[in-house]
Amino acid sequence: MRWLLFLFILLQVGCATQYILPTNRFMTPESQGGMFNSQVEIQQTTGNQLTADLSQSSIHDGVTNGLISRTGYLFSTSIFDQIDLFWNHTGAANSMLGVKFQFLGSSRTGKGAGHKMALSAALGGNEHQIDGSTQVRYELKGNEFQFLYGYRFNEIVLLYSNLSYSTYNFSGKVTSTDTTINGLRPKYESKIYAGHGGMQLDMGAFFGKLECGYQQLKTTNTKDVVNFTYGYSLGVSW
């Protein structure tokens, strides 16, 4: 697990008034199955980069939003046949720890075709401090809830969908030589409603995913934003 901790530390990079919210999550309804069966995957996706608008020396003008390319990671391991623990991270966003419960269908190691359903919940929180002429220290806390449905046709092909609701809370303090923004304390809440669909292809222990979807982002003092996102991932299980 040391390499996971090292990776986590490397990825905690951000800009002074910017923070990242995730888009694609690549979560399927299948649990790993058994006990201590695991998988890890590397994802290529996008992130919502939110930038606090302090141009008017005010914290009441909301944020600007833009999509940027990001690398993500997902690690999960089973503790019971139907229950997984997982760690999910999109570069420079929160690391999320969560649990997934599959209540319909066979697990991944069960290799059974048919309908699959699961629920998952995750939470996370990071502290960032950026030094320079302007210093910003902030916390970003989040939680996510997902309803997952899929249908496995055979050992190779799984189609899946994901309906999710997330909330993220940003709370910061600005220290700057610019007296117009020095001492400002921006606070924003973002609510994310999303629906994604994807396909997983399995080749023995290796697998790949393609995923696309719709996301609506509502943030304090900011016009709602709609994004259409896509991404892919590659992984291995054991």
C-alpha positions as CSV (number, residue, x, y, z in Angstrom):
1,M,0.0,0.0,0.0
2,R,3.0,2.3,0.2
3,W,2.9,3.1,-3.5
4,L,-0.8,4.2,-3.1
5,L,0.2,6.6,-0.4
6,F,3.0,8.0,-2.5
7,L,0.7,8.4,-5.5
8,F,-1.8,10.2,-3.3
9,I,0.8,12.7,-2.1
10,L,2.0,13.4,-5.6
11,L,-1.5,14.2,-6.9
12,Q,-2.3,16.8,-4.3
13,V,-1.4,19.7,-6.6
14,G,-3.6,22.7,-7.3
15,C,-3.7,26.4,-8.1
16,A,-4.3,29.2,-5.6
17,T,-8.1,29.8,-6.2
18,Q,-8.8,26.6,-8.2
19,Y,-10.1,23.2,-7.3
20,I,-11.1,20.1,-9.2
21,L,-14.4,18.2,-9.1
22,P,-14.6,14.8,-10.8
23,T,-16.7,13.8,-13.9
24,N,-16.6,10.1,-14.9
25,R,-16.4,7.6,-12.1
26,F,-16.1,4.2,-13.9
27,M,-18.0,2.4,-11.2
28,T,-19.7,-0.8,-12.3
29,P,-22.4,-2.7,-10.3
30,E,-20.3,-5.9,-9.9
31,S,-18.6,-6.5,-6.6
32,Q,-15.2,-8.2,-6.7
33,G,-16.7,-11.3,-4.9
34,G,-15.3,-13.5,-2.2
35,M,-12.9,-12.0,0.3
36,F,-9.8,-9.8,-0.5
37,N,-10.2,-10.0,-4.2
38,S,-9.0,-6.7,-5.7
39,Q,-8.6,-4.6,-8.8
40,V,-6.8,-1.4,-9.7
41,E,-7.3,0.7,-12.8
42,I,-5.8,3.9,-14.4
43,Q,-8.4,6.2,-16.0
44,Q,-8.2,9.0,-18.6
45,T,-11.0,11.4,-18.1
46,T,-11.8,15.0,-17.4
47,G,-12.3,17.1,-14.3
48,N,-14.3,20.2,-13.6
49,Q,-11.9,23.0,-12.8
50,L,-13.6,25.6,-10.7
51,T,-11.9,29.0,-10.2
52,A,-13.1,31.4,-7.5
53,D,-13.9,34.8,-9.1
54,L,-12.2,37.4,-7.0
55,S,-11.8,39.9,-9.8
56,Q,-14.2,42.3,-8.1
57,S,-12.5,41.8,-4.7
58,S,-15.6,39.9,-3.6
59,I,-16.5,36.4,-2.7
60,H,-20.1,36.8,-4.0
61,D,-19.4,36.4,-7.7
62,G,-19.2,32.6,-7.7
63,V,-16.8,30.6,-9.8
64,T,-15.9,30.0,-13.4
65,N,-16.0,26.5,-14.7
66,G,-14.0,24.6,-17.3
67,L,-13.2,21.0,-18.3
68,I,-9.6,19.8,-18.3
69,S,-8.0,16.5,-19.0
70,R,-7.2,14.5,-15.9
71,T,-5.8,11.1,-14.9
72,G,-7.7,9.1,-12.4
73,Y,-7.3,5.9,-10.3
74,L,-9.6,3.4,-8.7
75,F,-8.7,0.6,-6.3
76,S,-11.2,-1.7,-4.8
77,T,-11.1,-4.9,-2.7
78,S,-13.8,-7.2,-1.4
79,I,-14.5,-7.8,2.2
80,F,-17.6,-10.0,1.6
81,D,-19.0,-11.5,-1.5
82,Q,-21.3,-8.6,-2.1
83,I,-19.4,-5.7,-0.4
84,D,-16.4,-3.8,-1.7
85,L,-14.3,-1.1,-0.2
86,F,-12.8,1.4,-2.7
87,W,-10.5,4.3,-3.1
88,N,-11.2,6.7,-6.0
89,H,-9.1,9.7,-7.1
90,T,-9.1,12.1,-10.0
91,G,-5.9,14.1,-10.3
92,A,-5.8,17.2,-8.0
93,A,-9.4,16.4,-6.8
94,N,-10.4,14.8,-3.5
95,S,-9.5,11.2,-2.8
96,M,-12.7,9.4,-2.0
97,L,-13.1,6.4,0.3
98,G,-16.3,4.4,0.0
99,V,-18.2,1.2,0.1
100,K,-20.3,-0.6,-2.6
101,F,-23.0,-3.1,-1.9
102,Q,-24.2,-5.4,-4.8
103,F,-27.8,-6.5,-4.0
104,L,-28.7,-8.2,-7.3
105,G,-26.7,-10.6,-9.6
106,S,-23.5,-12.5,-9.3
107,S,-20.2,-10.9,-8.5
108,R,-17.3,-10.3,-10.9
109,T,-15.5,-13.5,-9.8
110,G,-18.8,-15.4,-10.1
111,K,-18.7,-14.8,-13.9
112,G,-22.5,-15.0,-14.1
113,A,-24.5,-13.4,-16.9
114,G,-27.6,-11.3,-16.2
115,H,-28.8,-8.3,-14.4
116,K,-26.7,-6.5,-11.8
117,M,-27.6,-3.8,-9.3
118,A,-25.6,-2.0,-6.6
119,L,-25.4,1.1,-4.4
120,S,-22.3,2.9,-3.4
121,A,-21.4,5.8,-1.1
122,A,-18.1,7.6,-0.7
123,L,-16.7,10.6,1.2
124,G,-13.4,12.5,1.3
125,G,-11.7,15.7,2.3
126,N,-8.4,17.4,1.5
127,E,-6.5,20.4,2.8
128,H,-4.4,22.5,0.4
129,Q,-2.1,25.4,1.0
130,I,-0.5,27.3,-1.9
131,D,2.5,29.6,-1.3
132,G,3.5,32.6,-3.3
133,S,2.6,36.3,-3.5
134,T,-0.9,35.1,-2.7
135,Q,-1.4,32.3,-0.2
136,V,-4.6,30.3,-0.1
137,R,-5.4,27.6,2.4
138,Y,-8.6,25.7,1.8
139,E,-10.5,22.6,2.6
140,L,-12.5,20.6,0.0
141,K,-14.9,18.1,1.4
142,G,-17.2,15.9,-0.6
143,N,-19.6,13.0,-0.6
144,E,-21.1,10.9,-3.4
145,F,-24.0,8.5,-3.8
146,Q,-24.4,6.2,-6.8
147,F,-27.1,3.8,-8.0
148,L,-25.5,1.3,-10.4
149,Y,-27.2,-1.0,-12.9
150,G,-25.6,-3.3,-15.5
151,Y,-26.2,-6.4,-17.7
152,R,-23.4,-8.9,-18.3
153,F,-23.9,-10.8,-21.6
154,N,-21.0,-13.2,-21.1
155,E,-17.5,-13.3,-19.4
156,I,-16.3,-10.6,-21.8
157,V,-19.0,-8.0,-22.2
158,L,-20.7,-5.9,-19.4
159,L,-22.8,-2.9,-20.1
160,Y,-23.5,-0.6,-17.1
161,S,-25.1,2.7,-16.1
162,N,-24.6,5.0,-13.2
163,L,-26.9,7.6,-11.6
164,S,-25.2,9.7,-9.0
165,Y,-25.7,12.7,-6.7
166,S,-22.7,14.4,-5.1
167,T,-22.0,17.5,-3.0
168,Y,-18.7,19.3,-2.5
169,N,-17.9,22.1,-0.1
170,F,-15.1,24.5,-0.7
171,S,-13.9,26.7,2.2
172,G,-10.8,28.9,1.9
173,K,-8.9,31.8,3.3
174,V,-6.8,34.2,1.1
175,T,-3.6,35.8,2.4
176,S,-2.2,38.3,-0.1
177,T,-0.1,41.4,-0.5
178,D,-3.0,42.7,-2.6
179,T,-5.1,44.3,0.2
180,T,-8.3,44.2,-1.9
181,I,-8.4,40.4,-1.6
182,N,-6.4,39.8,1.5
183,G,-8.5,38.1,4.2
184,L,-11.3,37.0,1.9
185,R,-12.9,33.7,2.9
186,P,-14.6,32.2,-0.2
187,K,-17.1,29.4,0.6
188,Y,-19.0,27.5,-2.1
189,E,-21.2,24.4,-2.3
190,S,-21.4,22.4,-5.5
191,K,-24.2,19.9,-6.2
192,I,-23.6,17.4,-9.0
193,Y,-26.3,15.4,-10.7
194,A,-25.0,12.9,-13.2
195,G,-25.9,9.9,-15.4
196,H,-23.3,7.8,-17.1
197,G,-23.3,4.7,-19.3
198,G,-20.4,2.5,-20.2
199,M,-19.0,-0.8,-21.4
200,Q,-16.5,-3.1,-19.8
201,L,-14.5,-5.7,-21.7
202,D,-12.8,-8.4,-19.8
203,M,-9.9,-10.5,-21.0
204,G,-8.9,-12.8,-18.1
205,A,-7.4,-10.7,-15.3
206,F,-7.3,-7.6,-17.5
207,F,-10.1,-5.3,-18.4
208,G,-10.9,-2.0,-20.1
209,K,-13.8,0.5,-19.9
210,L,-15.4,3.1,-22.1
211,E,-17.8,5.6,-20.5
212,C,-19.7,8.7,-21.4
213,G,-22.4,10.7,-19.7
214,Y,-24.2,13.8,-18.7
215,Q,-23.5,16.0,-15.7
216,Q,-25.3,19.1,-14.2
217,L,-23.3,21.2,-11.8
218,K,-24.9,23.7,-9.4
219,T,-22.6,26.0,-7.5
220,T,-23.2,28.8,-5.0
221,N,-23.6,32.2,-6.8
222,T,-22.8,30.6,-10.1
223,K,-24.9,29.8,-13.2
224,D,-25.6,26.1,-13.6
225,V,-23.3,24.2,-15.9
226,V,-24.1,21.2,-18.1
227,N,-21.2,18.9,-19.3
228,F,-21.1,15.9,-21.6
229,T,-18.1,13.8,-20.6
230,Y,-16.3,10.7,-21.8
231,G,-13.3,8.7,-20.8
232,Y,-11.7,5.3,-20.7
233,S,-9.7,3.2,-18.3
234,L,-7.5,0.1,-18.2
235,G,-7.1,-2.2,-15.2
236,V,-6.1,-5.6,-13.7
237,S,-7.8,-7.7,-11.1
238,W,-6.4,-10.4,-8.8
